Amino acid sequence: MTYTRYSNLELLKLPDCDGLLENGQCKWLDVSACRGKDCSFYHKKDSLEKVFARLRSLPEEKQEHISQKYYYGERPWAESKAKPKL
């Protein structure tokens, strides 16, 4: 039986990390279980949107340099727009 966030109550105790998969494993590290907030790869769900907002605020030349160096010429921050808070 596969455990999911909705069928295993132990998963509810895990942090709200952007790398946490529904089965309790990490999408960035090859570990058997989530290490929680002590993990050096722990990121809150909204932290990536803050990074993308910062990248969108940079001059065009700097964005081009970053996209070529780290994202193979793609700009994932261009498609990601901040969602308005209600």
PDB file with SEQRES, HELIX, SHEET and CRYST1 records, atoms N, CA, C and O in Angstrom:
SEQRES   1 A   86  MET THR TYR THR ARG TYR SER ASN LEU GLU LEU LEU LYS          
SEQRES   2 A   86  LEU PRO ASP CYS ASP GLY LEU LEU GLU ASN GLY GLN CYS          
SEQRES   3 A   86  LYS TRP LEU ASP VAL SER ALA CYS ARG GLY LYS ASP CYS          
SEQRES   4 A   86  SER PHE TYR HIS LYS LYS ASP SER LEU GLU LYS VAL PHE          
SEQRES   5 A   86  ALA ARG LEU ARG SER LEU PRO GLU GLU LYS GLN GLU HIS          
SEQRES   6 A   86  ILE SER GLN LYS TYR TYR TYR GLY GLU ARG PRO TRP ALA          
SEQRES   7 A   86  GLU SER LYS ALA LYS PRO LYS LEU                              
HELIX    1 AA1 LEU A    9  LYS A   13  5                                   5    
HELIX    2 AA2 GLY A   36  ASP A   38  5                                   3    
HELIX    3 AA3 SER A   47  ARG A   56  1                                  10    
HELIX    4 AA4 GLU A   60  TYR A   70  1                                  11    
HELIX    5 AA5 PRO A   76  GLU A   79  1                                   4    
CRYST1    1.000    1.000    1.000  90.00  90.00  90.00 P 1           1          
ATOM      1  N   MET A   1       0.844  -1.188   0.000  1.00  0.00           N  
ATOM      2  CA  MET A   1       0.000   0.000   0.000  1.00  0.00           C  
ATOM      3  C   MET A   1       0.885   1.246   0.000  1.00  0.00           C  
ATOM      4  O   MET A   1       1.849   1.326   0.761  1.00  0.00           O  
ATOM      5  N   THR A   2       0.567   2.182  -0.824  1.00  0.00           N  
ATOM      6  CA  THR A   2       1.306   3.425  -0.893  1.00  0.00           C  
ATOM      7  C   THR A   2       0.710   4.424   0.088  1.00  0.00           C  
ATOM      8  O   THR A   2      -0.503   4.628   0.140  1.00  0.00           O  
ATOM      9  N   TYR A   3       1.587   5.035   0.855  1.00  0.00           N  
ATOM     10  CA  TYR A   3       1.135   6.052   1.795  1.00  0.00           C  
ATOM     11  C   TYR A   3       1.122   7.403   1.112  1.00  0.00           C  
ATOM     12  O   TYR A   3       2.013   7.718   0.323  1.00  0.00           O  
ATOM     13  N   THR A   4       0.135   8.183   1.410  1.00  0.00           N  
ATOM     14  CA  THR A   4       0.059   9.538   0.898  1.00  0.00           C  
ATOM     15  C   THR A   4      -0.156  10.483   2.067  1.00  0.00           C  
ATOM     16  O   THR A   4      -0.380  10.051   3.197  1.00  0.00           O  
ATOM     17  N   ARG A   5      -0.087  11.746   1.789  1.00  0.00           N  
ATOM     18  CA  ARG A   5      -0.298  12.768   2.804  1.00  0.00           C  
ATOM     19  C   ARG A   5      -1.697  12.662   3.413  1.00  0.00           C  
ATOM     20  O   ARG A   5      -1.926  13.116   4.534  1.00  0.00           O  
ATOM     21  N   TYR A   6      -2.609  12.076   2.688  1.00  0.00           N  
ATOM     22  CA  TYR A   6      -3.995  12.003   3.141  1.00  0.00           C  
ATOM     23  C   TYR A   6      -4.315  10.685   3.837  1.00  0.00           C  
ATOM     24  O   TYR A   6      -5.358  10.578   4.482  1.00  0.00           O  
ATOM     25  N   SER A   7      -3.448   9.679   3.726  1.00  0.00           N  
ATOM     26  CA  SER A   7      -3.730   8.395   4.352  1.00  0.00           C  
ATOM     27  C   SER A   7      -2.817   8.089   5.528  1.00  0.00           C  
ATOM     28  O   SER A   7      -3.095   7.151   6.275  1.00  0.00           O  
ATOM     29  N   ASN A   8      -1.756   8.829   5.722  1.00  0.00           N  
ATOM     30  CA  ASN A   8      -0.825   8.585   6.810  1.00  0.00           C  
ATOM     31  C   ASN A   8      -0.731   9.837   7.667  1.00  0.00           C  
ATOM     32  O   ASN A   8      -0.223  10.863   7.214  1.00  0.00           O  
ATOM     33  N   LEU A   9      -1.212   9.764   8.890  1.00  0.00           N  
ATOM     34  CA  LEU A   9      -1.238  10.933   9.759  1.00  0.00           C  
ATOM     35  C   LEU A   9       0.152  11.378  10.188  1.00  0.00           C  
ATOM     36  O   LEU A   9       0.325  12.528  10.590  1.00  0.00           O  
ATOM     37  N   GLU A  10       1.150  10.499  10.115  1.00  0.00           N  
ATOM     38  CA  GLU A  10       2.519  10.886  10.447  1.00  0.00           C  
ATOM     39  C   GLU A  10       3.038  11.956   9.481  1.00  0.00           C  
ATOM     40  O   GLU A  10       3.863  12.787   9.860  1.00  0.00           O  
ATOM     41  N   LEU A  11       2.561  11.934   8.254  1.00  0.00           N  
ATOM     42  CA  LEU A  11       2.998  12.917   7.265  1.00  0.00           C  
ATOM     43  C   LEU A  11       2.502  14.324   7.599  1.00  0.00           C  
ATOM     44  O   LEU A  11       3.083  15.308   7.140  1.00  0.00           O  
ATOM     45  N   LEU A  12       1.454  14.426   8.378  1.00  0.00           N  
ATOM     46  CA  LEU A  12       0.940  15.743   8.758  1.00  0.00           C  
ATOM     47  C   LEU A  12       1.894  16.474   9.681  1.00  0.00           C  
ATOM     48  O   LEU A  12       1.830  17.699   9.792  1.00  0.00           O  
ATOM     49  N   LYS A  13       2.778  15.744  10.347  1.00  0.00           N  
ATOM     50  CA  LYS A  13       3.744  16.353  11.259  1.00  0.00           C  
ATOM     51  C   LYS A  13       4.955  16.927  10.523  1.00  0.00           C  
ATOM     52  O   LYS A  13       5.747  17.660  11.115  1.00  0.00           O  
ATOM     53  N   LEU A  14       5.103  16.605   9.256  1.00  0.00           N  
ATOM     54  CA  LEU A  14       6.237  17.091   8.482  1.00  0.00           C  
ATOM     55  C   LEU A  14       6.057  18.566   8.146  1.00  0.00           C  
ATOM     56  O   LEU A  14       4.924  19.042   8.073  1.00  0.00           O  
ATOM     57  N   PRO A  15       7.152  19.300   7.939  1.00  0.00           N  
ATOM     58  CA  PRO A  15       7.048  20.739   7.652  1.00  0.00           C  
ATOM     59  C   PRO A  15       6.452  21.010   6.280  1.00  0.00           C  
ATOM     60  O   PRO A  15       6.412  20.127   5.423  1.00  0.00           O  
ATOM     61  N   ASP A  16       5.999  22.217   6.083  1.00  0.00           N  
ATOM     62  CA  ASP A  16       5.417  22.653   4.819  1.00  0.00           C  
ATOM     63  C   ASP A  16       6.546  23.080   3.887  1.00  0.00           C  
ATOM     64  O   ASP A  16       6.737  24.264   3.613  1.00  0.00           O  
ATOM     65  N   CYS A  17       7.285  22.089   3.411  1.00  0.00           N  
ATOM     66  CA  CYS A  17       8.467  22.332   2.577  1.00  0.00           C  
ATOM     67  C   CYS A  17       8.093  22.200   1.103  1.00  0.00           C  
ATOM     68  O   CYS A  17       7.244  21.388   0.735  1.00  0.00           O  
ATOM     69  N   ASP A  18       8.727  22.996   0.281  1.00  0.00           N  
ATOM     70  CA  ASP A  18       8.480  22.957  -1.158  1.00  0.00           C  
ATOM     71  C   ASP A  18       8.990  21.660  -1.784  1.00  0.00           C  
ATOM     72  O   ASP A  18       8.519  21.266  -2.851  1.00  0.00           O  
ATOM     73  N   GLY A  19       9.944  20.994  -1.134  1.00  0.00           N  
ATOM     74  CA  GLY A  19      10.499  19.760  -1.669  1.00  0.00           C  
ATOM     75  C   GLY A  19       9.820  18.498  -1.173  1.00  0.00           C  
ATOM     76  O   GLY A  19      10.215  17.398  -1.558  1.00  0.00           O  
ATOM     77  N   LEU A  20       8.810  18.631  -0.328  1.00  0.00           N  
ATOM     78  CA  LEU A  20       8.135  17.470   0.239  1.00  0.00           C  
ATOM     79  C   LEU A  20       7.118  16.906  -0.749  1.00  0.00           C  
ATOM     80  O   LEU A  20       6.189  17.594  -1.172  1.00  0.00           O  
ATOM     81  N   LEU A  21       7.315  15.643  -1.103  1.00  0.00           N  
ATOM     82  CA  LEU A  21       6.381  14.966  -1.993  1.00  0.00           C  
ATOM     83  C   LEU A  21       5.219  14.391  -1.192  1.00  0.00           C  
ATOM     84  O   LEU A  21       5.291  14.317   0.035  1.00  0.00           O  
ATOM     85  N   GLU A  22       4.160  13.988  -1.865  1.00  0.00           N  
ATOM     86  CA  GLU A  22       2.971  13.475  -1.185  1.00  0.00           C  
ATOM     87  C   GLU A  22       3.225  12.170  -0.438  1.00  0.00           C  
ATOM     88  O   GLU A  22       2.465  11.822   0.465  1.00  0.00           O  
ATOM     89  N   ASN A  23       4.276  11.445  -0.798  1.00  0.00           N  
ATOM     90  CA  ASN A  23       4.577  10.194  -0.103  1.00  0.00           C  
ATOM     91  C   ASN A  23       5.546  10.396   1.059  1.00  0.00           C  
ATOM     92  O   ASN A  23       5.965   9.417   1.676  1.00  0.00           O  
ATOM     93  N   GLY A  24       5.913  11.639   1.374  1.00  0.00           N  
ATOM     94  CA  GLY A  24       6.790  11.945   2.497  1.00  0.00           C  
ATOM     95  C   GLY A  24       8.255  11.975   2.147  1.00  0.00           C  
ATOM     96  O   GLY A  24       9.083  12.228   3.022  1.00  0.00           O  
ATOM     97  N   GLN A  25       8.605  11.729   0.909  1.00  0.00           N  
ATOM     98  CA  GLN A  25      10.000  11.758   0.488  1.00  0.00           C  
ATOM     99  C   GLN A  25      10.366  13.144  -0.023  1.00  0.00           C  
ATOM    100  O   GLN A  25       9.500  13.979  -0.282  1.00  0.00           O  
ATOM    101  N   CYS A  26      11.648  13.364  -0.160  1.00  0.00           N  
ATOM    102  CA  CYS A  26      12.164  14.650  -0.626  1.00  0.00           C  
ATOM    103  C   CYS A  26      12.405  14.576  -2.127  1.00  0.00           C  
ATOM    104  O   CYS A  26      12.944  13.586  -2.624  1.00  0.00           O  
ATOM    105  N   LYS A  27      12.005  15.629  -2.858  1.00  0.00           N  
ATOM    106  CA  LYS A  27      12.231  15.619  -4.302  1.00  0.00           C  
ATOM    107  C   LYS A  27      13.634  16.097  -4.662  1.00  0.00           C  
ATOM    108  O   LYS A  27      14.044  15.973  -5.815  1.00  0.00           O  
ATOM    109  N   TRP A  28      14.382  16.644  -3.692  1.00  0.00           N  
ATOM    110  CA  TRP A  28      15.724  17.133  -3.982  1.00  0.00           C  
ATOM    111  C   TRP A  28      16.815  16.190  -3.493  1.00  0.00           C  
ATOM    112  O   TRP A  28      17.878  16.108  -4.109  1.00  0.00           O  
ATOM    113  N   LEU A  29      16.573  15.480  -2.403  1.00  0.00           N  
ATOM    114  CA  LEU A  29      17.591  14.611  -1.816  1.00  0.00           C  
ATOM    115  C   LEU A  29      17.191  13.152  -1.934  1.00  0.00           C  
ATOM    116  O   LEU A  29      16.006  12.824  -1.975  1.00  0.00           O  
ATOM    117  N   ASP A  30      18.178  12.287  -1.988  1.00  0.00           N  
ATOM    118  CA  ASP A  30      17.934  10.851  -2.031  1.00  0.00           C  
ATOM    119  C   ASP A  30      18.015  10.320  -0.601  1.00  0.00           C  
ATOM    120  O   ASP A  30      19.003   9.694  -0.217  1.00  0.00           O  
ATOM    121  N   VAL A  31      16.970  10.574   0.180  1.00  0.00           N  
ATOM    122  CA  VAL A  31      16.884  10.129   1.565  1.00  0.00           C  
ATOM    123  C   VAL A  31      15.602   9.329   1.737  1.00  0.00           C  
ATOM    124  O   VAL A  31      14.652   9.478   0.968  1.00  0.00           O  
ATOM    125  N   SER A  32      15.589   8.481   2.757  1.00  0.00           N  
ATOM    126  CA  SER A  32      14.416   7.629   2.957  1.00  0.00           C  
ATOM    127  C   SER A  32      13.242   8.390   3.554  1.00  0.00           C  
ATOM    128  O   SER A  32      12.088   8.033   3.316  1.00  0.00           O  
ATOM    129  N   ALA A  33      13.522   9.433   4.328  1.00  0.00           N  
ATOM    130  CA  ALA A  33      12.441  10.192   4.966  1.00  0.00           C  
ATOM    131  C   ALA A  33      12.844  11.663   5.079  1.00  0.00           C  
ATOM    132  O   ALA A  33      14.028  12.002   5.062  1.00  0.00           O  
ATOM    133  N   CYS A  34      11.859  12.505   5.191  1.00  0.00           N  
ATOM    134  CA  CYS A  34      12.078  13.936   5.341  1.00  0.00           C  
ATOM    135  C   CYS A  34      12.822  14.206   6.654  1.00  0.00           C  
ATOM    136  O   CYS A  34      12.515  13.595   7.678  1.00  0.00           O  
ATOM    137  N   ARG A  35      13.793  15.114   6.626  1.00  0.00           N  
ATOM    138  CA  ARG A  35      14.560  15.469   7.817  1.00  0.00           C  
ATOM    139  C   ARG A  35      13.937  16.623   8.591  1.00  0.00           C  
ATOM    140  O   ARG A  35      14.426  16.989   9.660  1.00  0.00           O  
ATOM    141  N   GLY A  36      12.880  17.190   8.068  1.00  0.00           N  
ATOM    142  CA  GLY A  36      12.192  18.273   8.753  1.00  0.00           C  
ATOM    143  C   GLY A  36      12.893  19.613   8.585  1.00  0.00           C  
ATOM    144  O   GLY A  36      13.620  19.825   7.614  1.00  0.00           O  
ATOM    145  N   LYS A  37      12.670  20.511   9.532  1.00  0.00           N  
ATOM    146  CA  LYS A  37      13.215  21.862   9.427  1.00  0.00           C  
ATOM    147  C   LYS A  37      14.718  21.913   9.628  1.00  0.00           C  
ATOM    148  O   LYS A  37      15.331  22.946   9.355  1.00  0.00           O  
ATOM    149  N   ASP A  38      15.331  20.840  10.094  1.00  0.00           N  
ATOM    150  CA  ASP A  38      16.785  20.798  10.266  1.00  0.00           C  
ATOM    151  C   ASP A  38      17.513  20.558   8.953  1.00  0.00           C  
ATOM    152  O   ASP A  38      18.733  20.704   8.884  1.00  0.00           O  
ATOM    153  N   CYS A  39      16.786  20.197   7.928  1.00  0.00           N  
ATOM    154  CA  CYS A  39      17.378  19.908   6.620  1.00  0.00           C  
ATOM    155  C   CYS A  39      17.908  21.209   6.000  1.00  0.00           C  
ATOM    156  O   CYS A  39      17.256  22.251   6.065  1.00  0.00           O  
ATOM    157  N   SER A  40      19.097  21.129   5.402  1.00  0.00           N  
ATOM    158  CA  SER A  40      19.678  22.321   4.772  1.00  0.00           C  
ATOM    159  C   SER A  40      18.974  22.683   3.470  1.00  0.00           C  
ATOM    160  O   SER A  40      19.183  23.778   2.948  1.00  0.00           O  
ATOM    161  N   PHE A  41      18.143  21.788   2.933  1.00  0.00           N  
ATOM    162  CA  PHE A  41      17.389  22.057   1.715  1.00  0.00           C  
ATOM    163  C   PHE A  41      15.958  22.485   2.002  1.00  0.00           C  
ATOM    164  O   PHE A  41      15.162  22.611   1.071  1.00  0.00           O  
ATOM    165  N   TYR A  42      15.612  22.712   3.259  1.00  0.00           N  
ATOM    166  CA  TYR A  42      14.250  23.096   3.640  1.00  0.00           C  
ATOM    167  C   TYR A  42      13.919  24.477   3.085  1.00  0.00           C  
ATOM    168  O   TYR A  42      14.655  25.439   3.302  1.00  0.00           O  
ATOM    169  N   HIS A  43      12.803  24.559   2.367  1.00  0.00           N  
ATOM    170  CA  HIS A  43      12.318  25.835   1.820  1.00  0.00           C  
ATOM    171  C   HIS A  43      10.825  25.909   2.055  1.00  0.00           C  
ATOM    172  O   HIS A  43      10.096  24.954   1.784  1.00  0.00           O  
ATOM    173  N   LYS A  44      10.372  27.037   2.555  1.00  0.00           N  
ATOM    174  CA  LYS A  44       8.936  27.217   2.706  1.00  0.00           C  
ATOM    175  C   LYS A  44       8.303  27.288   1.324  1.00  0.00           C  
ATOM    176  O   LYS A  44       8.971  27.602   0.338  1.00  0.00           O  
ATOM    177  N   LYS A  45       7.008  26.994   1.261  1.00  0.00           N  
ATOM    178  CA  LYS A  45       6.298  26.945  -0.028  1.00  0.00           C  
ATOM    179  C   LYS A  45       6.393  28.251  -0.805  1.00  0.00           C  
ATOM    180  O   LYS A  45       6.515  28.221  -2.030  1.00  0.00           O  
ATOM    181  N   ASP A  46       6.341  29.390  -0.135  1.00  0.00           N  
ATOM    182  CA  ASP A  46       6.334  30.663  -0.846  1.00  0.00           C  
ATOM    183  C   ASP A  46       7.729  31.227  -1.103  1.00  0.00           C  
ATOM    184  O   ASP A  46       7.847  32.288  -1.715  1.00  0.00           O  
ATOM    185  N   SER A  47       8.779  30.556  -0.659  1.00  0.00           N  
ATOM    186  CA  SER A  47      10.125  31.100  -0.817  1.00  0.00           C  
ATOM    187  C   SER A  47      10.553  31.139  -2.283  1.00  0.00           C  
ATOM    188  O   SER A  47      11.266  32.060  -2.682  1.00  0.00           O  
ATOM    189  N   LEU A  48      10.140  30.172  -3.088  1.00  0.00           N  
ATOM    190  CA  LEU A  48      10.503  30.169  -4.502  1.00  0.00           C  
ATOM    191  C   LEU A  48       9.860  31.345  -5.225  1.00  0.00           C  
ATOM    192  O   LEU A  48      10.474  31.928  -6.119  1.00  0.00           O  
ATOM    193  N   GLU A  49       8.649  31.698  -4.858  1.00  0.00           N  
ATOM    194  CA  GLU A  49       7.997  32.847  -5.492  1.00  0.00           C  
ATOM    195  C   GLU A  49       8.725  34.147  -5.145  1.00  0.00           C  
ATOM    196  O   GLU A  49       8.789  35.057  -5.971  1.00  0.00           O  
ATOM    197  N   LYS A  50       9.267  34.239  -3.948  1.00  0.00           N  
ATOM    198  CA  LYS A  50      10.048  35.425  -3.569  1.00  0.00           C  
ATOM    199  C   LYS A  50      11.318  35.520  -4.402  1.00  0.00           C  
ATOM    200  O   LYS A  50      11.716  36.610  -4.813  1.00  0.00           O  
ATOM    201  N   VAL A  51      11.951  34.384  -4.650  1.00  0.00           N  
ATOM    202  CA  VAL A  51      13.152  34.357  -5.479  1.00  0.00           C  
ATOM    203  C   VAL A  51      12.815  34.786  -6.903  1.00  0.00           C  
ATOM    204  O   VAL A  51      13.531  35.593  -7.496  1.00  0.00           O  
ATOM    205  N   PHE A  52      11.735  34.253  -7.447  1.00  0.00           N  
ATOM    206  CA  PHE A  52      11.336  34.619  -8.809  1.00  0.00           C  
ATOM    207  C   PHE A  52      10.964  36.096  -8.911  1.00  0.00           C  
ATOM    208  O   PHE A  52      11.243  36.731  -9.927  1.00  0.00           O  
ATOM    209  N   ALA A  53      10.341  36.646  -7.877  1.00  0.00           N  
ATOM    210  CA  ALA A  53      10.010  38.066  -7.889  1.00  0.00           C  
ATOM    211  C   ALA A  53      11.288  38.900  -7.920  1.00  0.00           C  
ATOM    212  O   ALA A  53      11.354  39.915  -8.612  1.00  0.00           O  
ATOM    213  N   ARG A  54      12.290  38.477  -7.180  1.00  0.00           N  
ATOM    214  CA  ARG A  54      13.576  39.177  -7.173  1.00  0.00           C  
ATOM    215  C   ARG A  54      14.237  39.088  -8.541  1.00  0.00           C  
ATOM    216  O   ARG A  54      14.784  40.079  -9.026  1.00  0.00           O  
ATOM    217  N   LEU A  55      14.196  37.925  -9.168  1.00  0.00           N  
ATOM    218  CA  LEU A  55      14.797  37.771 -10.493  1.00  0.00           C  
ATOM    219  C   LEU A  55      14.080  38.632 -11.530  1.00  0.00           C  
ATOM    220  O   LEU A  55      14.724  39.203 -12.410  1.00  0.00           O  
ATOM    221  N   ARG A  56      12.758  38.732 -11.436  1.00  0.00           N  
ATOM    222  CA  ARG A  56      12.008  39.578 -12.387  1.00  0.00           C  
ATOM    223  C   ARG A  56      12.354  41.050 -12.230  1.00  0.00           C  
ATOM    224  O   ARG A  56      12.206  41.825 -13.176  1.00  0.00           O  
ATOM    225  N   SER A  57      12.816  41.447 -11.037  1.00  0.00           N  
ATOM    226  CA  SER A  57      13.124  42.859 -10.807  1.00  0.00           C  
ATOM    227  C   SER A  57      14.509  43.256 -11.319  1.00  0.00           C  
ATOM    228  O   SER A  57      14.834  44.442 -11.362  1.00  0.00           O  
ATOM    229  N   LEU A  58      15.321  42.282 -11.705  1.00  0.00           N  
ATOM    230  CA  LEU A  58      16.671  42.569 -12.195  1.00  0.00           C  
ATOM    231  C   LEU A  58      16.635  43.128 -13.613  1.00  0.00           C  
ATOM    232  O   LEU A  58      15.670  42.912 -14.346  1.00  0.00           O  
ATOM    233  N   PRO A  59      17.693  43.850 -14.001  1.00  0.00           N  
ATOM    234  CA  PRO A  59      17.774  44.343 -15.386  1.00  0.00           C  
ATOM    235  C   PRO A  59      17.789  43.181 -16.378  1.00  0.00           C  
ATOM    236  O   PRO A  59      18.181  42.065 -16.038  1.00  0.00           O  
ATOM    237  N   GLU A  60      17.362  43.457 -17.594  1.00  0.00           N  
ATOM    238  CA  GLU A  60      17.236  42.432 -18.634  1.00  0.00           C  
ATOM    239  C   GLU A  60      18.556  41.700 -18.886  1.00  0.00           C  
ATOM    240  O   GLU A  60      18.554  40.481 -19.063  1.00  0.00           O  
ATOM    241  N   GLU A  61      19.674  42.414 -18.906  1.00  0.00           N  
ATOM    242  CA  GLU A  61      20.969  41.793 -19.170  1.00  0.00           C  
ATOM    243  C   GLU A  61      21.336  40.792 -18.075  1.00  0.00           C  
ATOM    244  O   GLU A  61      21.858  39.715 -18.363  1.00  0.00           O  
ATOM    245  N   LYS A  62      21.062  41.147 -16.830  1.00  0.00           N  
ATOM    246  CA  LYS A  62      21.367  40.259 -15.708  1.00  0.00           C  
ATOM    247  C   LYS A  62      20.471  39.022 -15.737  1.00  0.00           C  
ATOM    248  O   LYS A  62      20.934  37.916 -15.456  1.00  0.00           O  
ATOM    249  N   GLN A  63      19.200  39.200 -16.073  1.00  0.00           N  
ATOM    250  CA  GLN A  63      18.290  38.063 -16.202  1.00  0.00           C  
ATOM    251  C   GLN A  63      18.763  37.111 -17.297  1.00  0.00           C  
ATOM    252  O   GLN A  63      18.716  35.893 -17.125  1.00  0.00           O  
ATOM    253  N   GLU A  64      19.213  37.653 -18.404  1.00  0.00           N  
ATOM    254  CA  GLU A  64      19.714  36.832 -19.503  1.00  0.00           C  
ATOM    255  C   GLU A  64      20.942  36.038 -19.063  1.00  0.00           C  
ATOM    256  O   GLU A  64      21.063  34.852 -19.368  1.00  0.00           O  
ATOM    257  N   HIS A  65      21.844  36.693 -18.351  1.00  0.00           N  
ATOM    258  CA  HIS A  65      23.047  36.020 -17.863  1.00  0.00           C  
ATOM    259  C   HIS A  65      22.696  34.868 -16.922  1.00  0.00           C  
ATOM    260  O   HIS A  65      23.254  33.778 -17.048  1.00  0.00           O  
ATOM    261  N   ILE A  66      21.785  35.094 -15.989  1.00  0.00           N  
ATOM    262  CA  ILE A  66      21.369  34.064 -15.024  1.00  0.00           C  
ATOM    263  C   ILE A  66      20.665  32.920 -15.742  1.00  0.00           C  
ATOM    264  O   ILE A  66      20.910  31.752 -15.437  1.00  0.00           O  
ATOM    265  N   SER A  67      19.797  33.244 -16.689  1.00  0.00           N  
ATOM    266  CA  SER A  67      19.074  32.186 -17.396  1.00  0.00           C  
ATOM    267  C   SER A  67      20.026  31.305 -18.203  1.00  0.00           C  
ATOM    268  O   SER A  67      19.840  30.089 -18.248  1.00  0.00           O  
ATOM    269  N   GLN A  68      21.032  31.886 -18.837  1.00  0.00           N  
ATOM    270  CA  GLN A  68      21.997  31.104 -19.610  1.00  0.00           C  
ATOM    271  C   GLN A  68      22.878  30.250 -18.706  1.00  0.00           C  
ATOM    272  O   GLN A  68      23.183  29.103 -19.034  1.00  0.00           O  
ATOM    273  N   LYS A  69      23.282  30.804 -17.576  1.00  0.00           N  
ATOM    274  CA  LYS A  69      24.219  30.102 -16.700  1.00  0.00           C  
ATOM    275  C   LYS A  69      23.570  28.993 -15.886  1.00  0.00           C  
ATOM    276  O   LYS A  69      24.163  27.928 -15.716  1.00  0.00           O  
ATOM    277  N   TYR A  70      22.352  29.223 -15.374  1.00  0.00           N  
ATOM    278  CA  TYR A  70      21.752  28.285 -14.431  1.00  0.00           C  
ATOM    279  C   TYR A  70      20.505  27.557 -14.935  1.00  0.00           C  
ATOM    280  O   TYR A  70      20.153  26.510 -14.392  1.00  0.00           O  
ATOM    281  N   TYR A  71      19.834  28.081 -15.953  1.00  0.00           N  
ATOM    282  CA  TYR A  71      18.547  27.524 -16.380  1.00  0.00           C  
ATOM    283  C   TYR A  71      18.533  27.121 -17.850  1.00  0.00           C  
ATOM    284  O   TYR A  71      17.456  27.007 -18.435  1.00  0.00           O  
ATOM    285  N   TYR A  72      19.687  26.903 -18.463  1.00  0.00           N  
ATOM    286  CA  TYR A  72      19.786  26.471 -19.866  1.00  0.00           C  
ATOM    287  C   TYR A  72      19.032  27.404 -20.811  1.00  0.00           C  
ATOM    288  O   TYR A  72      18.427  26.954 -21.784  1.00  0.00           O  
ATOM    289  N   GLY A  73      19.070  28.685 -20.524  1.00  0.00           N  
ATOM    290  CA  GLY A  73      18.420  29.672 -21.373  1.00  0.00           C  
ATOM    291  C   GLY A  73      16.950  29.895 -21.083  1.00  0.00           C  
ATOM    292  O   GLY A  73      16.344  30.799 -21.657  1.00  0.00           O  
ATOM    293  N   GLU A  74      16.366  29.104 -20.215  1.00  0.00           N  
ATOM    294  CA  GLU A  74      14.951  29.259 -19.851  1.00  0.00           C  
ATOM    295  C   GLU A  74      14.814  30.298 -18.739  1.00  0.00           C  
ATOM    296  O   GLU A  74      15.767  30.572 -18.009  1.00  0.00           O  
ATOM    297  N   ARG A  75      13.634  30.862 -18.622  1.00  0.00           N  
ATOM    298  CA  ARG A  75      13.332  31.816 -17.553  1.00  0.00           C  
ATOM    299  C   ARG A  75      12.055  31.380 -16.836  1.00  0.00           C  
ATOM    300  O   ARG A  75      10.971  31.879 -17.140  1.00  0.00           O  
ATOM    301  N   PRO A  76      12.180  30.455 -15.889  1.00  0.00           N  
ATOM    302  CA  PRO A  76      10.973  30.000 -15.179  1.00  0.00           C  
ATOM    303  C   PRO A  76      10.319  31.101 -14.355  1.00  0.00           C  
ATOM    304  O   PRO A  76       9.132  31.011 -14.043  1.00  0.00           O  
ATOM    305  N   TRP A  77      11.065  32.125 -14.001  1.00  0.00           N  
ATOM    306  CA  TRP A  77      10.491  33.225 -13.227  1.00  0.00           C  
ATOM    307  C   TRP A  77       9.614  34.131 -14.077  1.00  0.00           C  
ATOM    308  O   TRP A  77       8.804  34.884 -13.537  1.00  0.00           O  
ATOM    309  N   ALA A  78       9.760  34.075 -15.394  1.00  0.00           N  
ATOM    310  CA  ALA A  78       8.944  34.918 -16.263  1.00  0.00           C  
ATOM    311  C   ALA A  78       7.502  34.435 -16.310  1.00  0.00           C  
ATOM    312  O   ALA A  78       6.574  35.240 -16.377  1.00  0.00           O  
ATOM    313  N   GLU A  79       7.313  33.104 -16.274  1.00  0.00           N  
ATOM    314  CA  GLU A  79       5.957  32.539 -16.303  1.00  0.00           C  
ATOM    315  C   GLU A  79       5.298  32.592 -14.936  1.00  0.00           C  
ATOM    316  O   GLU A  79       4.072  32.621 -14.830  1.00  0.00           O  
ATOM    317  N   SER A  80       6.110  32.604 -13.899  1.00  0.00           N  
ATOM    318  CA  SER A  80       5.576  32.583 -12.538  1.00  0.00           C  
ATOM    319  C   SER A  80       5.232  34.010 -12.108  1.00  0.00           C  
ATOM    320  O   SER A  80       6.105  34.872 -12.009  1.00  0.00           O  
ATOM    321  N   LYS A  81       3.982  34.233 -11.864  1.00  0.00           N  
ATOM    322  CA  LYS A  81       3.525  35.549 -11.406  1.00  0.00           C  
ATOM    323  C   LYS A  81       2.970  35.414 -10.000  1.00  0.00           C  
ATOM    324  O   LYS A  81       2.367  34.399  -9.651  1.00  0.00           O  
ATOM    325  N   ALA A  82       3.177  36.434  -9.207  1.00  0.00           N  
ATOM    326  CA  ALA A  82       2.675  36.403  -7.838  1.00  0.00           C  
ATOM    327  C   ALA A  82       1.162  36.364  -7.848  1.00  0.00           C  
ATOM    328  O   ALA A  82       0.515  37.118  -8.575  1.00  0.00           O  
ATOM    329  N   LYS A  83       0.600  35.481  -7.036  1.00  0.00           N  
ATOM    330  CA  LYS A  83      -0.851  35.374  -6.942  1.00  0.00           C  
ATOM    331  C   LYS A  83      -1.359  36.448  -5.966  1.00  0.00           C  
ATOM    332  O   LYS A  83      -0.798  36.615  -4.883  1.00  0.00           O  
ATOM    333  N   PRO A  84      -2.396  37.159  -6.341  1.00  0.00           N  
ATOM    334  CA  PRO A  84      -2.913  38.179  -5.422  1.00  0.00           C  
ATOM    335  C   PRO A  84      -3.510  37.550  -4.179  1.00  0.00           C  
ATOM    336  O   PRO A  84      -4.230  36.554  -4.249  1.00  0.00           O  
ATOM    337  N   LYS A  85      -3.198  38.152  -3.037  1.00  0.00           N  
ATOM    338  CA  LYS A  85      -3.734  37.638  -1.776  1.00  0.00           C  
ATOM    339  C   LYS A  85      -5.103  38.255  -1.524  1.00  0.00           C  
ATOM    340  O   LYS A  85      -5.285  39.468  -1.636  1.00  0.00           O  
ATOM    341  N   LEU A  86      -6.041  37.417  -1.191  1.00  0.00           N  
ATOM    342  CA  LEU A  86      -7.415  37.880  -0.944  1.00  0.00           C  
ATOM    343  C   LEU A  86      -7.610  38.234   0.503  1.00  0.00           C  
ATOM    344  O   LEU A  86      -8.702  38.643   0.896  1.00  0.00           O  
TER     345      LEU A  86                                                      
END                                                                             
